[in-house]
Amino acid sequence: MAEINAMLAQAPPRLREALLLAFIDRLTRPT
């Protein structure tokens, strides 16, 4: 999980927001 946090820390805000939205979307709609 640390690698992911490091990647997110270096990601541009727009990319970070897109990843966060995709993550939340997956959490709220489990398959």
Helices and strands as residue ranges (DSSP letters): H 2-10, H 13-28
